[in-house]
Amino acid sequence: MDISDGGSSLAPDWQEADNNLCGVLRGRLDTSAVAERFVRAGWKPRSSSWDAYEVETSWCRIELDPVDGADTLLNGVIDPDRLDAFRCCSRGSD
């Protein structure tokens, strides 16, 4: 995946917040492909380990970790008022 400098950094209001987003994306995509979808939607990416990524925008920061098969564990912080926008980003279109 291309790790570019594009996208917005998490807003200062959310940088010290406790995690309030946890879940699993189940599907056919590996974690790298999931991260790539966020990048295409304008999120700022960074590699956080050999096979995990962190993606962020001004209202959300998520760690994407691979788990069994093609599932991806999500853990991070999100502005609760933007949860519907996150649902649209994380679904993508296949």
N, C-alpha and C positions, 0 to 999 in steps of 0.2 A: 504494500500500500504506500502511496505517496504521502509523506508526512510534510505538509506545507505549513507556512506561517499564517494561512488564512483563518478567518473566523474570529469571533470575539472571545475575550477572556471573561471569566466569571465575575459578575458585579461584586464590589466589595461587601455589600450587604449580605451576600450568601457565602463568602469565603470562610467564615468562622462558624457557619451553621452546622448542626449535627446532620448526619445522613438521614434523609427522609424518603429515599427511593431505593427499594430493594426488589429484585425480581429476576426472572429467567425469561430470555427470549428463546423459544423452542422453534426449531425450523431446520431448513436445509443449508443455511449459510454458516460458514465458520466465523470466528470472531473478527478476523481481518476484514472479511466482506461486510460484516455488520458495521465496523468502524468506517469503512469506505462509504457506506450509505450516509452516515452522519456527515462526513467530509463533503460529499456531494450536496448536502443540504445546507452547507455553509458553516459547519461546526469546526472548531479548532481542535486538531488531534495531537497526541503525542504517544509514543511508545512507552509503556510503563514496565514492561518486562519482555522476555523472549517472545511471548505469544499473547500478551495482554495490551490493552490500549486505554487511554483516558481521552474522552472527548468532552468539549465544553463549548458553551455559548454564554451570553451574558446572564442567562437565567437558569442555567443547569450545568452541572459537571458530573460525569458518570465514568466509573471504572468499568471496563468491559473485560471480563475474564472468561476464558474457555472452560467449559465443563464437559461432561460426557457427550460424545457424538458431536452434533452440530449445535448444541445448546450454548448460550452465552449468559453468564451471570452478570447482572447489573447491580451496581452499588454506588450511591452518590447522593447529591443534594439537588433539589429542584424548587423553584418558586412555585408554591402550590397553585397559584393563579394561572400557571402555564402548563398544567398537567395535560390538558387536551392537545396543546401544540406538540408536546412530547410524544403522545400516542401516535400522532400523524407521522412524525419523523421516524419513530422506531418501527413502524409497520412497513413503510416503503411500498413498492409495487413490484410484484413478480407476475 
